[in-house]
Amino acid sequence: MTRIDTLVTPELEAQKGVWTDEQASYPVSASDIRRWAIAVYWGETPPRIYWDEEYAKSTRWGGIIAPEDFNPFAWAVPMTEPSPAGAVPGQEAKKGENILNGGMTEKLGAKIRPGDVITTRSRLMHWEERQGRNGLTLYTYVETEWTNQNGEIVKTRVKTTIRY
């Protein structure tokens, strides 16, 4: 068996710190927020801040806001062709093609409101390589940023991917 000294490829090196092309959501509607809240709270009445405009006006937010887990990209938006990731079914995985979700952390900012257009972009922040029980293991950390049309950060997510 050939010993591999690193799973860090020249392509990975070139991606570090480079933001992807931005993608914008459709404008968020009050109906989108209401339907999302109904689905999330199915079986119960969602909090009024998500659907009752009169009530929402009386809150510190001054109007309807979206639940924190609302995803304006859940609806079709123009997407680029995804790149293949991982091993091909039926073939033995090569070193570095076994992929695990290492979890994610989120930091919330501005609330999403009706009329907002959310823009997203991502970048490879950094990586760490370590020896694990399965041999050489690469941990990559990808940051995804959502901003609204005013340039306010709505959400920042850091996702960890583990390859071995």
SULZI-V559183 format. One record per pair of residues at least 6 apart in sequence whose C-alpha atoms are under 8 Angstrom apart, sorted by the first residue. I is the first residue (numbers start at 1). J is the second residue. Records with the same first field share a line. If there is no record, write none. Layout:
I = J  J
//
This chain:
4 = 136
6 = 129  136
7 = 95  96  129  136  137  138
8 = 138
15 = 123  124
16 = 123  124  125  126
17 = 123  124  125  126
18 = 123  124
19 = 121  122  123  124
20 = 121  122  123
21 = 121
22 = 119  120  121
23 = 78  119  120  121
24 = 77  117  118  119  120
25 = 72  73  77  117  118  119
26 = 72  77  117  118
27 = 114  115  116  117  118
28 = 72  113  114  115  116  117
29 = 113  114  115
30 = 51  64  113  114
33 = 50  51  65  66  67  70  114
34 = 50  51
36 = 67  70
37 = 46  50  66  67
38 = 45  46
40 = 46
48 = 55  56
49 = 55  56  59  63  64  65
50 = 56  64  65  66  67
51 = 64
52 = 64
53 = 63  64
54 = 63
55 = 63
56 = 62  63  64
57 = 63  64
63 = 113
64 = 113  114
65 = 111  112  113  114
66 = 111  112  113
68 = 108  111
72 = 118
85 = 97
86 = 93  97  98  99
87 = 93  94  97  98
95 = 164
96 = 137  138  163  164
97 = 163  164
98 = 163  164
99 = 161  162  163  164
100 = 161  162  163
101 = 160  161  162
102 = 159  160  161  162
103 = 159  160  161
104 = 157  158  159  160
105 = 157  158  159
106 = 155  156  157  158
107 = 155  156  157
108 = 153  154  155  156
109 = 152  153  154  155
110 = 152  153  154  155
111 = 154
112 = 148  154
116 = 148  149
117 = 148  149
118 = 146  147  148  149
119 = 146  147  148  149
120 = 144  145  146  147
121 = 144  145  146
122 = 142  143  144  145
123 = 142  143  144
124 = 140  141  142  143
125 = 140  141  142  143
126 = 140  141  142
127 = 138  139  140  141
128 = 138  139  140
129 = 136  137  138  139
130 = 136  137  138
131 = 137
134 = 164
135 = 164
136 = 164
137 = 162  163  164
138 = 162  163  164
139 = 160  161  162  163
140 = 160  161  162
141 = 158  159  160  161
142 = 158  159  160
143 = 156  157  158  159
144 = 156  157  158
145 = 153  154  155  156  157
146 = 153  154  155  156
147 = 153  154  155
148 = 154
//
